[in-house]
């Protein structure tokens, strides 16, 4: 029997809770969407050559003396900084830059789970990768943490984090279900 609240609003509490249905919905909705760089994918260094010089990389070393580096390791160095590179946490800030759009899409896809439809978590992952790429290609770091004059002269560009675009193009996402 429904209870009547003071404003005439009816409150109807059902005693039959379908725990199996709740567990099924929670299981279908349970996932993590990870954005980053796959292990093992190597960075392709951009070769800069001035007249009369051997090819050199962003480290200033000759290509013959260059140690290979994974994109994930390079991204870590660029995000957290090193003794000679300022921190530019582009993954976190890139996702934050599109936070509202991502949240709206998450709500839509989560609603599908409750309605018994299949959510498209890949859509969220694709949007997150796009947000990071757009952010890196934008001018945020150019204005807030610009390249040093030495780096600008060497790269012949004042665009932080972009030197051939190999790194930004290798950003991926993974959907891990049932977490």
C-alpha positions in Angstrom: 0.0 0.0 0.0 1.5 3.4 -0.9 2.3 5.9 1.8 1.3 9.5 1.3 3.9 12.1 2.1 2.9 15.5 3.5 2.7 17.2 0.1 0.3 14.6 -1.3 3.2 12.8 -3.0 2.8 9.0 -3.0 5.7 6.8 -1.9 5.3 3.2 -3.1 8.0 0.9 -1.8 8.2 -2.5 -3.2 9.5 -5.4 -1.1 10.6 -7.5 -4.0 14.1 -6.6 -5.1 15.5 -8.6 -8.1 19.1 -9.1 -6.9 20.0 -11.2 -10.0 18.9 -8.3 -12.3 20.9 -5.8 -10.3 24.0 -8.1 -10.5 23.5 -8.5 -14.2 23.3 -4.8 -14.8 26.4 -4.1 -12.6 28.3 -6.8 -14.5 27.5 -5.4 -17.9 28.3 -1.8 -16.8 31.6 -2.7 -15.1 34.5 -1.6 -17.1 37.6 0.6 -17.2 38.5 2.7 -20.3 42.3 3.2 -20.3 43.9 5.8 -22.5 47.7 5.7 -23.1 50.5 4.1 -25.0 50.8 0.3 -25.6 53.9 -1.3 -24.3 56.4 -2.2 -26.9 55.5 0.4 -29.4 58.7 2.2 -30.2 59.2 6.0 -30.8 60.3 6.9 -34.2 62.7 9.9 -33.7 62.4 12.9 -35.9 65.7 13.5 -37.6 66.9 17.1 -37.8 69.7 17.9 -40.2 71.4 21.2 -40.7 73.6 21.8 -43.7 76.9 19.8 -43.4 75.7 17.9 -40.3 75.0 14.2 -39.6 71.4 13.3 -38.8 70.6 14.0 -35.2 67.6 13.4 -33.0 65.8 15.5 -30.4 68.5 14.4 -27.9 71.2 15.9 -30.0 72.8 12.5 -30.4 73.7 11.0 -33.7 71.2 8.5 -35.0 73.9 5.9 -34.8 74.3 6.4 -31.1 70.6 6.7 -30.2 69.1 4.3 -27.7 65.6 3.1 -28.7 62.8 4.3 -26.5 59.2 3.1 -26.1 56.4 5.7 -26.7 55.1 4.9 -23.2 58.5 5.8 -21.7 58.7 9.0 -23.8 55.2 10.0 -22.7 56.1 9.4 -19.1 59.2 11.7 -19.5 57.1 14.4 -21.2 54.2 14.1 -18.7 56.2 14.2 -15.5 59.3 16.1 -16.8 63.0 15.4 -16.4 66.0 17.4 -15.4 65.9 19.1 -18.8 62.3 18.8 -19.9 59.4 20.6 -18.0 56.4 18.5 -17.1 53.5 18.7 -19.5 50.8 16.2 -18.2 49.0 16.0 -21.6 47.0 12.8 -21.0 45.3 14.0 -17.9 44.9 17.6 -19.1 43.7 16.5 -22.5 40.9 14.3 -21.0 40.0 17.1 -18.6 39.7 19.5 -21.5 36.7 17.5 -22.8 35.4 16.3 -19.5 31.8 17.6 -19.9 31.4 15.9 -23.3 32.9 12.7 -22.0 30.6 12.7 -19.0 27.5 13.3 -21.1 28.5 10.4 -23.4 29.2 8.2 -20.4 25.7 8.9 -19.1 24.1 8.0 -22.4 26.0 4.7 -22.6 25.3 3.8 -19.0 21.6 4.4 -19.5 21.8 1.8 -22.3 23.0 -0.8 -19.8 20.0 -0.2 -17.5 17.7 -0.4 -20.6 19.2 -3.8 -21.5 21.0 -2.5 -24.5 24.7 -2.9 -25.3 26.8 0.2 -24.4 29.4 1.4 -26.8 32.3 1.9 -24.5 34.7 2.1 -27.5 32.9 5.4 -28.4 34.0 6.8 -25.1 37.6 5.6 -25.6 37.7 7.1 -29.1 36.4 10.4 -27.8 39.1 10.4 -25.0 41.9 9.7 -27.4 40.6 12.5 -29.7 40.4 14.9 -26.8 44.1 14.2 -25.9 45.2 14.6 -29.5 43.3 17.8 -29.9 44.7 19.2 -26.7 48.3 18.4 -27.7 47.8 19.9 -31.1 46.4 23.1 -29.5 48.4 26.0 -28.1 48.0 25.3 -24.4 51.6 24.4 -23.7 52.9 26.9 -26.2 51.4 29.6 -24.0 51.9 28.0 -20.5 55.1 25.8 -20.8 56.8 26.8 -24.1 59.8 25.2 -25.6 63.2 26.6 -24.8 64.8 28.7 -27.4 67.4 26.0 -28.0 64.6 23.4 -28.6 62.9 25.8 -31.0 66.1 26.4 -33.0 66.8 22.7 -33.1 63.3 21.5 -34.1 62.6 24.6 -36.1 59.2 24.7 -34.4 57.9 26.2 -31.2 55.2 23.6 -30.7 55.7 21.6 -27.5 55.2 17.8 -27.6 55.1 17.7 -31.4 58.1 16.6 -33.3 57.0 14.5 -36.2 53.6 13.6 -34.5 54.6 10.0 -34.0 53.9 10.1 -30.3 50.5 11.9 -30.5 49.3 9.5 -33.3 50.2 6.4 -31.2 47.8 7.2 -28.4 45.4 4.2 -27.9 42.6 3.1 -25.6 41.6 -0.2 -24.2 38.3 -1.2 -22.7 38.6 -3.7 -19.8 35.3 -5.2 -19.0 34.3 -6.9 -15.7 36.6 -4.9 -13.5 
